[in-house]
């Protein structure tokens, strides 16, 4: 079993309140769940209205599949016009860990 986790730090565009932030971030999270079948959440920068830390996790029998899914999630978020992609951090745990 392999477990992969991805943290994506993003900057939001013309957002002036936490309510506006939620209206931008929630649809992205929903699309990630639907498209990639990953667990996702807003995992940081909760008190900042122009920054978000999106966390995604996936479990699979094959480490290569986990990497492919996390790569696709990262590309999807980086390609969103309403988000400015700042950085990504990933972790992969396998049977030897």
PEWO-V992196 format. One record per pair of residues at least 24 apart in sequence whose ideal C-beta (glycine too) atoms are under 6 Angstrom apart, sorted by sequence separation. I is the first residue (numbers start at 1). J is the second residue. D is the distance in Angstrom with one decimal. If there is no record, write none. Layout:
i;j;d
I;J;D
I;J;D
//
This chain:
i;j;d
25;52;5.2
21;49;5.0
18;49;5.3
63;94;5.7
17;49;5.7
36;69;5.7
15;49;5.5
15;50;5.5
36;73;5.5
12;50;5.1
11;51;5.9
10;52;5.2
9;53;5.5
8;54;4.4
7;55;5.5
6;56;4.6
5;57;4.9
4;58;5.0
3;59;5.2
2;60;5.7
24;82;5.6
2;63;4.4
4;66;3.9
2;66;4.7
6;70;4.7
4;70;5.0
6;73;6.0
8;77;5.1
13;82;5.6
10;83;4.4
11;84;4.1
10;85;5.9
11;86;5.8
9;86;4.3
9;87;4.6
8;88;5.3
7;89;4.6
6;90;4.8
5;91;4.6
4;92;5.0
3;93;4.6
2;94;5.0
//
